[in-house]
Amino acid sequence: MMEYKGYIGEVQFDSESHIFHGEVINTRDVITFEGQTVSELEQAFKESIEDYISWCKEEGVNPERPYSGKFNLRISPELHKEIAVKAKKMNMSINKFVEKAVMDELSVLHR
């Protein structure tokens, strides 16, 4: 993994063509880069991010920022009620309750 200005790049090595290639994984926009050495790869990653930001500016659009920590979640009214009641009993906000539940689940997956 590589990180620059909050953008995270995932890298793979193609053993047939002897080249590293990567893609930014924390945006919906497609941002790719490649290089034959680690130095080339790091430089290409930064240049791809800078090119993306420049292109967005020229086009008059906001670059997609890496995930903000906000997302909408649609659930049934019954589940919403259960979450609200359980969160209240635990003296937590709904956001903190859901964050804890997700983190607990992710920690189980990473064992």
Backbone as a printed PyTorch tensor [residue, N CA C, xyz], in Angstrom:
tensor([[[  0.8390,  -1.1850,   0.0000],
         [  0.0000,   0.0000,   0.0000],
         [  0.8820,   1.2470,   0.0000]],

        [[  0.3850,   2.2610,  -0.6420],
         [  1.0770,   3.5500,  -0.6910],
         [  0.0500,   4.6220,  -0.3440]],

        [[  0.5030,   5.7350,   0.2330],
         [ -0.4200,   6.8140,   0.5510],
         [  0.1970,   8.1580,   0.1910]],

        [[ -0.6400,   9.0180,  -0.3980],
         [ -0.2290,  10.3610,  -0.7690],
         [ -1.4640,  11.2440,  -0.7560]],

        [[ -1.4140,  12.3180,   0.0200],
         [ -2.5220,  13.2710,   0.1390],
         [ -3.8360,  12.5870,   0.5010]],

        [[ -3.7510,  11.5100,   1.2790],
         [ -4.9460,  10.7950,   1.7000],
         [ -5.4220,   9.7300,   0.7290]],

        [[ -4.8420,   9.6790,  -0.4570],
         [ -5.2050,   8.6610,  -1.4440],
         [ -4.3440,   7.4240,  -1.1930]],

        [[ -4.9540,   6.2520,  -1.2470],
         [ -4.2400,   5.0080,  -0.9830],
         [ -4.1370,   4.2120,  -2.2730]],

        [[ -2.9160,   3.8240,  -2.5930],
         [ -2.6740,   3.0280,  -3.7900],
         [ -2.3150,   1.6030,  -3.4360]],

        [[ -2.8980,   0.6800,  -4.1720],
         [ -2.5800,  -0.7340,  -4.0150],
         [ -1.7420,  -1.1460,  -5.2140]],

        [[ -0.6900,  -1.8970,  -4.9590],
         [  0.2890,  -2.2280,  -6.0000],
         [  0.3670,  -3.7340,  -6.2140]],

        [[  0.5220,  -4.1130,  -7.4690],
         [  0.7640,  -5.5110,  -7.8240],
         [  1.9580,  -5.5590,  -8.7640]],

        [[  2.5890,  -6.7120,  -8.8240],
         [  3.7270,  -6.8900,  -9.7120],
         [  3.3510,  -7.8680, -10.8050]],

        [[  3.5890,  -7.4800, -12.0560],
         [  3.3470,  -8.3510, -13.2020],
         [  4.6740,  -9.0260, -13.5390]],

        [[  4.7890, -10.3120, -13.2100],
         [  6.0610, -11.0190, -13.3950],
         [  6.4010, -11.2610, -14.8620]],

        [[  5.3890, -11.2610, -15.7370],
         [  5.6720, -11.4590, -17.1590],
         [  6.3100, -10.2320, -17.7860]],

        [[  5.7530,  -9.0550, -17.4830],
         [  6.3000,  -7.8280, -18.0770],
         [  7.2680,  -7.1010, -17.1400]],

        [[  7.4670,  -7.6510, -15.9720],
         [  8.4000,  -7.0870, -14.9880],
         [  8.1050,  -5.6150, -14.6990]],

        [[  6.8520,  -5.3480, -14.3640],
         [  6.4420,  -3.9790, -14.0750],
         [  5.4730,  -3.9770, -12.8890]],

        [[  5.5960,  -2.9500, -12.0760],
         [  4.6460,  -2.7340, -10.9910],
         [  3.5000,  -1.8990, -11.5470]],

        [[  2.2870,  -2.2380, -11.1800],
         [  1.1620,  -1.3930, -11.5530],
         [  0.2460,  -1.2660, -10.3440]],

        [[ -0.3750,  -0.1020, -10.2490],
         [ -1.2170,   0.1340,  -9.0910],
         [ -2.4500,   0.9320,  -9.4270]],

        [[ -3.3370,   0.9750,  -8.4440],
         [ -4.5820,   1.7160,  -8.5820],
         [ -4.9390,   2.3090,  -7.2270]],

        [[ -5.4740,   3.5310,  -7.2550],
         [ -5.9670,   4.1540,  -6.0380],
         [ -7.2560,   3.4350,  -5.6600]],

        [[ -7.3300,   2.9850,  -4.3990],
         [ -8.4520,   2.1390,  -4.0070],
         [ -9.4680,   2.8260,  -3.1030]],

        [[ -9.2140,   4.0540,  -2.6810],
         [-10.1830,   4.6740,  -1.7710],
         [-10.9370,   5.8320,  -2.4150]],

        [[-11.1960,   5.7100,  -3.7150],
         [-12.1020,   6.6040,  -4.4300],
         [-12.8650,   5.7610,  -5.4460]],

        [[-13.9460,   6.3230,  -5.9360],
         [-14.6870,   5.6380,  -7.0100],
         [-14.0740,   5.9670,  -8.3600]],

        [[-13.3840,   7.1300,  -8.4640],
         [-12.7260,   7.4870,  -9.7120],
         [-11.5470,   6.5440,  -9.9470]],

        [[-11.2280,   6.3170, -11.2150],
         [-10.1360,   5.4050, -11.5580],
         [ -8.8500,   6.2070, -11.6980]],

        [[ -7.8840,   5.8940, -10.8470],
         [ -6.5650,   6.5270, -10.8860],
         [ -5.5470,   5.3900, -10.8490]],

        [[ -4.7570,   5.2740, -11.9280],
         [ -3.7860,   4.1900, -12.0240],
         [ -2.3800,   4.7470, -12.1870]],

        [[ -1.4010,   3.8740, -11.9950],
         [  0.0020,   4.2610, -12.1190],
         [  0.8420,   3.0060, -12.2930]],

        [[  2.0740,   3.1750, -12.8170],
         [  2.9640,   2.0320, -12.9860],
         [  4.4110,   2.4770, -13.0220]],

        [[  5.2920,   1.5220, -12.8030],
         [  6.7200,   1.7860, -12.8430],
         [  7.4950,   0.4890, -12.8140]],

        [[  8.7500,   0.5570, -13.2610],
         [  9.5880,  -0.6420, -13.2750],
         [ 10.3810,  -0.8010, -11.9860]],

        [[ 10.5670,   0.2900, -11.2590],
         [ 11.2790,   0.2340,  -9.9780],
         [ 10.3760,   0.8350,  -8.9030]],

        [[ 10.7590,   0.6240,  -7.6770],
         [  9.9950,   1.1940,  -6.5770],
         [ 10.0040,   2.7180,  -6.6740]],

        [[ 11.1440,   3.2940,  -6.9920],
         [ 11.2380,   4.7530,  -7.1300],
         [ 10.3290,   5.2700,  -8.2390]],

        [[ 10.3520,   4.5950,  -9.3870],
         [  9.4720,   4.9790, -10.5000],
         [  8.0080,   4.8570, -10.0970]],

        [[  7.6890,   3.7840,  -9.3860],
         [  6.3250,   3.5440,  -8.9480],
         [  5.8530,   4.6430,  -7.9970]],

        [[  6.6890,   4.9910,  -7.0200],
         [  6.3350,   6.0480,  -6.0680],
         [  6.1250,   7.3710,  -6.7840]],

        [[  7.0010,   7.6970,  -7.7160],
         [  6.8860,   8.9440,  -8.4700],
         [  5.6230,   8.9400,  -9.3340]],

        [[  5.3570,   7.8290, -10.0000],
         [  4.1710,   7.7300, -10.8570],
         [  2.8880,   7.8430, -10.0280]],

        [[  2.8890,   7.2850,  -8.8460],
         [  1.7280,   7.3690,  -7.9540],
         [  1.4390,   8.8250,  -7.6120]],

        [[  2.4640,   9.5450,  -7.1760],
         [  2.2880,  10.9630,  -6.8260],
         [  1.8740,  11.7810,  -8.0460]],

        [[  2.5010,  11.5230,  -9.1850],
         [  2.1590,  12.2590, -10.4060],
         [  0.7180,  11.9840, -10.8340]],

        [[  0.2650,  10.7450, -10.6840],
         [ -1.1140,  10.4110, -11.0520],
         [ -2.1110,  11.1590, -10.1680]],

        [[ -1.8190,  11.2610,  -8.8930],
         [ -2.6940,  12.0070,  -7.9770],
         [ -2.6980,  13.4800,  -8.3660]],

        [[ -1.5140,  14.0490,  -8.6020],
         [ -1.4090,  15.4700,  -8.9800],
         [ -2.1100,  15.7270, -10.3160]],

        [[ -1.9360,  14.8150, -11.2800],
         [ -2.6100,  14.9510, -12.5820],
         [ -4.1270,  14.9160, -12.4130]],

        [[ -4.5920,  14.0150, -11.5820],
         [ -6.0240,  13.9000, -11.3170],
         [ -6.5680,  15.1970, -10.7180]],

        [[ -5.8770,  15.7250,  -9.7240],
         [ -6.3120,  16.9660,  -9.0800],
         [ -6.2980,  18.1200, -10.0790]],

        [[ -5.2590,  18.2040, -10.9000],
         [ -5.1700,  19.2510, -11.9280],
         [ -6.2710,  19.1220, -12.9670]],

        [[ -6.5170,  17.8940, -13.4240],
         [ -7.5720,  17.6600, -14.4130],
         [ -8.9220,  18.1030, -13.8610]],

        [[ -9.2020,  17.7560, -12.6160],
         [-10.4740,  18.1550, -11.9990],
         [-10.5990,  19.6730, -11.9450]],

        [[ -9.5070,  20.3280, -11.6080],
         [ -9.5190,  21.7980, -11.5370],
         [ -9.8070,  22.3920, -12.9130]],

        [[ -9.1440,  21.8700, -13.9440],
         [ -9.3560,  22.3540, -15.3130],
         [-10.8030,  22.1390, -15.7670]],

        [[-11.3960,  21.0240, -15.3490],
         [-12.7650,  20.6890, -15.7390],
         [-13.8080,  21.3810, -14.8610]],

        [[-13.3440,  22.0240, -13.8030],
         [-14.2650,  22.7130, -12.9020],
         [-15.0710,  21.7830, -12.0110]],

        [[-14.5080,  20.6060, -11.7360],
         [-15.1810,  19.6640, -10.8360],
         [-14.3010,  19.4320,  -9.6070]],

        [[-14.9360,  19.0900,  -8.5300],
         [-14.1880,  18.7900,  -7.3130],
         [-13.6130,  17.3870,  -7.4050]],

        [[-12.3350,  17.2310,  -7.0910],
         [-11.7810,  15.8810,  -7.0860],
         [-12.4810,  15.0520,  -6.0120]],

        [[-12.7080,  13.8040,  -6.3190],
         [-13.3010,  12.9440,  -5.2980],
         [-12.2750,  12.7690,  -4.1980]],

        [[-12.6640,  13.1230,  -3.0310],
         [-11.7780,  13.0070,  -1.8890],
         [-11.8360,  11.5860,  -1.3530]],

        [[-10.7450,  11.1480,  -0.7710],
         [-10.8150,   9.8450,  -0.1070],
         [-11.9480,   9.8450,   0.9110]],

        [[-12.4250,   8.6980,   1.2170],
         [-13.6150,   8.5340,   2.0390],
         [-13.6500,   9.4920,   3.2200]],

        [[-14.8110,  10.0970,   3.4210],
         [-14.9790,  11.1330,   4.4350],
         [-15.3320,  10.5780,   5.8070]],

        [[-15.7700,   9.3440,   5.8620],
         [-16.2400,   8.7960,   7.1260],
         [-17.7430,   8.9190,   7.2680]],

        [[-18.3950,   9.3710,   6.2070],
         [-19.8490,   9.4980,   6.2250],
         [-20.4330,   8.6500,   5.1080]],

        [[-21.5140,   7.9400,   5.4260],
         [-22.2590,   7.2390,   4.3790],
         [-23.6870,   7.0300,   4.8560]],

        [[-24.5920,   6.9690,   3.9210],
         [-25.9960,   6.7240,   4.2420],
         [-26.2420,   5.2270,   4.2960]],

        [[-27.0170,   4.8400,   5.2540],
         [-27.3410,   3.4300,   5.4230],
         [-28.8510,   3.2980,   5.4870]],

        [[-29.4250,   2.4580,   4.6410],
         [-30.8640,   2.2600,   4.6390],
         [-31.1730,   0.9210,   5.3030]],

        [[-31.9890,   0.9870,   6.3580],
         [-32.3790,  -0.2080,   7.0900],
         [-33.8750,  -0.1370,   7.3610]],

        [[-34.4300,  -1.2290,   7.7920],
         [-35.8720,  -1.2550,   8.0820],
         [-36.1670,  -0.3890,   9.3100]],

        [[-37.3800,   0.1600,   9.3920],
         [-37.7610,   0.9420,  10.5790],
         [-37.6530,   0.1150,  11.8680]],

        [[-37.9390,  -1.1730,  11.7830],
         [-37.8550,  -2.0330,  12.9650],
         [-36.4210,  -2.1420,  13.4700]],

        [[-35.4850,  -2.3510,  12.5500],
         [-34.0760,  -2.4380,  12.9400],
         [-33.5850,  -1.0920,  13.4630]],

        [[-34.0010,  -0.0190,  12.8280],
         [-33.6440,   1.3250,  13.2690],
         [-34.0720,   1.5170,  14.7330]],

        [[-35.2900,   1.0950,  15.0370],
         [-35.8130,   1.2100,  16.3980],
         [-34.9760,   0.3820,  17.3780]],

        [[-34.6680,  -0.8510,  16.9980],
         [-33.8570,  -1.7190,  17.8670],
         [-32.4880,  -1.1040,  18.1470]],

        [[-31.8780,  -0.5520,  17.1120],
         [-30.5680,   0.0740,  17.2780],
         [-30.6770,   1.2780,  18.2090]],

        [[-31.6890,   2.1090,  17.9910],
         [-31.8600,   3.3050,  18.8200],
         [-32.0650,   2.9400,  20.2840]],

        [[-32.8830,   1.9360,  20.5430],
         [-33.1490,   1.5190,  21.9230],
         [-31.8860,   0.9490,  22.5600]],

        [[-31.1930,   0.0630,  21.8410],
         [-29.9630,  -0.5490,  22.3720],
         [-28.8930,   0.5140,  22.6170]],

        [[-28.7360,   1.4580,  21.6850],
         [-27.7550,   2.5260,  21.8450],
         [-28.0860,   3.3630,  23.0740]],

        [[-29.3500,   3.6800,  23.2480],
         [-29.7910,   4.4780,  24.3960],
         [-29.4680,   3.7470,  25.6970]],

        [[-29.7550,   2.4390,  25.7370],
         [-29.4610,   1.6350,  26.9280],
         [-27.9660,   1.6200,  27.2400]],

        [[-27.1510,   1.6890,  26.1950],
         [-25.6960,   1.6740,  26.3730],
         [-25.1290,   3.0840,  26.5390]],

        [[-26.0350,   4.0740,  26.5840],
         [-25.6310,   5.4720,  26.7290],
         [-24.6950,   5.9030,  25.5880]],

        [[-25.0730,   5.5190,  24.3650],
         [-24.2860,   5.8270,  23.1670],
         [-25.1960,   6.4780,  22.1410]],

        [[-24.5710,   7.2290,  21.2300],
         [-25.3200,   7.7160,  20.0720],
         [-25.5110,   6.5490,  19.1050]],

        [[-26.4640,   6.6840,  18.2060],
         [-26.6540,   5.6530,  17.1820],
         [-25.3820,   5.5140,  16.3480]],

        [[-24.7590,   6.6380,  15.9840],
         [-23.5250,   6.5740,  15.1870],
         [-22.4390,   5.7800,  15.9030]],

        [[-22.2190,   6.0640,  17.1840],
         [-21.1830,   5.3460,  17.9380],
         [-21.5340,   3.8630,  18.0680]],

        [[-22.8160,   3.5720,  18.2750],
         [-23.2500,   2.1800,  18.3940],
         [-22.9540,   1.4160,  17.0960]],

        [[-23.3320,   2.0020,  15.9610],
         [-23.1120,   1.3370,  14.6690],
         [-21.6160,   1.2310,  14.3820]],

        [[-20.8540,   2.2790,  14.6820],
         [-19.4010,   2.2260,  14.4820],
         [-18.7980,   1.0840,  15.2950]],

        [[-19.2000,   0.9530,  16.5560],
         [-18.6920,  -0.1240,  17.4050],
         [-19.0770,  -1.4860,  16.8400]],

        [[-20.3240,  -1.6380,  16.4070],
         [-20.7800,  -2.9150,  15.8500],
         [-19.9710,  -3.2910,  14.6100]],

        [[-19.7200,  -2.3340,  13.7460],
         [-18.9490,  -2.6000,  12.5260],
         [-17.5050,  -2.9460,  12.8910]],

        [[-16.9180,  -2.1830,  13.8000],
         [-15.5400,  -2.4690,  14.2050],
         [-15.4270,  -3.8420,  14.8610]],

        [[-16.4110,  -4.1890,  15.6990],
         [-16.4060,  -5.5190,  16.3120],
         [-16.4620,  -6.6010,  15.2430]],

        [[-17.3060,  -6.4060,  14.2400],
         [-17.4270,  -7.3970,  13.1620],
         [-16.1330,  -7.4800,  12.3520]],

        [[-15.5270,  -6.3360,  12.0550],
         [-14.2720,  -6.3480,  11.2920],
         [-13.1590,  -7.0270,  12.0750]],

        [[-13.1220,  -6.8380,  13.3800],
         [-12.0720,  -7.4920,  14.1760],
         [-12.2510,  -8.9930,  14.1590]],

        [[-13.4860,  -9.4790,  14.0850],
         [-13.7380, -10.9150,  13.9870],
         [-13.2490, -11.4320,  12.6350]],

        [[-13.4770, -10.6680,  11.5770],
         [-13.0470, -11.0870,  10.2390],
         [-11.5430, -11.1160,  10.0920]],

        [[-10.8230, -10.2890,  10.8510],
         [ -9.3730, -10.1790,  10.7030],
         [ -8.6130, -11.1270,  11.6130]],

        [[ -9.3000, -11.9810,  12.2940],
         [ -8.6110, -12.9440,  13.1880],
         [ -8.0930, -14.1050,  12.4170]]])
